[in-house]
Amino acid sequence: MAITNFKETQSFETIMNGLWRDHPIFSMVLGICSALAVSNKLENAIAMGAGVIFVMVSTATLISLLRSLIPRRVRMITYMVMIASFVIIVDLFLQAFFPNISTALGPYVGLIITNCIIMGRAEAFSSHNGLGQSILDALSNGIAYTYTLASVAIIREVLGFGTLLGYKVTPESWTNWVVMAMAPGAFFVVAVIIWISRTAAGMESE
Amino acid sequence: MLASLLMVFIAAILTHNIALTYLLGMCPFISLSKSLRTASGMGVAVVFVVTLTAVINWPIYNLILVPTGTELIYYIVFIIVIAATVQLVEMLMERFFPVLQVAFGIFLPLITVNCMVLAVSLFLVIRDYSYLTSIVFAFGSAVGWIVAIVIVAAINEKLKLIGDIPAGMKGPGIIFVITGTLALAFLGFTGVANI
């Protein structure tokens, strides 16, 4: 009973839109750069996803609270500065506690700033919605981004390195698909995932 | 000196192509490579802005942020410089070159969120380039990006006419496949130049 009621609330709408219907990567093709670049190993993908979720939720909170105070003309640059500040926190945190991952991600941590998903959600949702809904929206979009990244990374790490999170999962006779660990592999895996998800959703391209 | 500059330039275009090796600038890459016209328009705007921001960001980082010990905030400084440059270029163009403004006016605001502009500035810092090398590297990277997007857009236009693409693969899907194939082809340049 409680579930049917929950299905009709706005929160459910927000979560479902973020997680599946308006999936940031497959249907809108946003935030692709980092999705391709850091998805060669699962641990990098998870670290990146966690960073993006943190930045998205923090900026959504801040923007939603300050939305009536930010003048419309300078809103973009204001959002940029907020996002950049939170990215610095993520960068320092990774450097201090996970130096290996920090080196592996390199400049891509800084590039969370220009991840269009964050800016897109800030502009399209947090700038004119209440605090609770904005956080939910940021959280569900961030989780959608992370699970996509993780699924690409699982395919690429298993095929490209024969490992998963650093543990050997393939048989001894396994030959690594070197191309999967490199840039072209990223394109092909994402292309196939987009193909499958668009066909499954019966989505029409423009 | 000249030889090493040339090496950086060639490496930035062929072996370390910013779009095909580092997978940067992909959002506009995927959405704009549907037609050759928009692809080349965006490409020219990118070359202009990337080079200009590298020219501005290098002195700001090395002459202001490093001496004052405030390297930590370089993300914020860079992104503001990029946004301001784009705005300024747009205003100047409107005032002095209205024809150009019409030609790539709509692409300019989009550049602020093109991650390769910020990425090039970050690479300058990480790799500790000299001023001249930085400018050459930035210009080369942008040229590499334009080369990649124009090739992909051209293939895509042809493919739309003669290809029989599965429904779910149309649009972004096929562009990823083309770009992946191109990236594979560019792997053939490995060893031509090194950074």
Interface residues (C-beta under 8 A of the other chain):
Chain A: V29 L30 G31 I32 C33 S34 L36 A37 M76 I77 M80 V81 A84 S85 V87 I88 D91 L92 G106 P107 G110 L111 I113 T114 N115 C116 M119 V179 M182 A183 P184 G185 A186 F187 F188 V190 A191 I194 W195 I196 R198 T199 M203 E204 S205 E206
Chain B: L20 T21 Y22 L23 L24 G25 M26 C27 F29 I30 S31 L72 I73 Y75 I76 I79 I80 A83 T112 V113 N114 C115 V117 L118 A119 L122 F123 I126 P166 A167 G168 M169 K170 G171 P172 G173 I174 F176 V177 T179 G180 T181 A183 L184 L187
